[in-house]
Amino acid sequence: MGSLQVLQLSMCRELNALPQGIESLTTLEKLHFEVSEELLQRMQPNGVEHQKICHIPTVDLILRDDVI
């Protein structure tokens, strides 16, 4: 995945942390991600997951709606 530029993750209801290795996707230009409230907080600038995505120019975070 050395030339991956766009990554979209959705409908991952059990995902509460960023995928391992996302920080190594150095060519990634856009990340579109449905996240839980917990993960959203962890990805904020002061959160523990922020360092893994700070190299990505465009990060679209959509708060996941778990109501069925």
Legacy VTK file of the C-alpha trace (Angstrom):
# vtk DataFile Version 3.0
C-alpha trace
ASCII
DATASET POLYDATA
POINTS 68 float
0.000 0.000 0.000
2.939 2.267 -0.604
1.019 4.588 -2.928
-2.341 4.703 -1.146
-3.689 8.263 -1.251
-7.274 7.991 0.030
-8.621 5.716 2.759
-12.267 5.513 3.749
-13.361 3.496 6.766
-17.029 3.082 7.582
-19.433 0.670 9.233
-16.736 -0.592 11.635
-18.844 -0.593 14.782
-16.280 -2.400 16.949
-13.358 -0.161 15.963
-12.276 1.820 19.030
-8.681 2.545 18.001
-6.949 3.482 14.784
-5.760 0.581 12.650
-2.224 -0.490 13.445
0.248 0.869 10.908
-1.836 3.831 9.706
1.034 6.102 10.747
3.214 4.334 8.136
0.944 5.300 5.228
3.069 8.297 4.312
1.447 8.878 0.902
-2.038 9.103 2.408
-3.595 12.452 1.500
-7.139 11.950 2.738
-8.718 9.886 5.488
-12.509 9.667 5.705
-13.510 7.896 8.861
-16.712 7.123 10.780
-15.725 7.137 14.438
-17.244 6.524 17.844
-17.331 9.328 20.399
-14.508 7.572 22.271
-12.254 7.365 19.228
-13.104 10.914 18.184
-11.772 12.162 21.524
-8.620 10.037 21.198
-7.931 11.546 17.742
-8.147 15.170 18.871
-4.863 17.166 18.972
-4.320 16.346 22.650
-5.471 12.723 22.284
-3.392 9.542 22.346
-4.183 8.613 18.711
-3.476 12.028 17.164
0.189 11.360 16.390
-0.848 8.485 14.121
-2.816 10.779 11.770
-1.152 14.186 12.065
0.796 13.600 8.796
-2.432 13.272 6.771
-3.386 16.610 5.150
-7.159 16.003 5.074
-8.919 14.059 7.814
-12.728 13.913 7.673
-14.164 12.512 10.881
-17.853 11.666 10.995
-19.382 10.830 14.346
-20.841 7.349 14.026
-24.542 6.912 14.597
-25.005 3.594 16.432
-28.781 3.870 16.570
-30.354 1.220 14.355
LINES 1 69
68 0 1 2 3 4 5 6 7 8 9 10 11 12 13 14 15 16 17 18 19 20 21 22 23 24 25 26 27 28 29 30 31 32 33 34 35 36 37 38 39 40 41 42 43 44 45 46 47 48 49 50 51 52 53 54 55 56 57 58 59 60 61 62 63 64 65 66 67
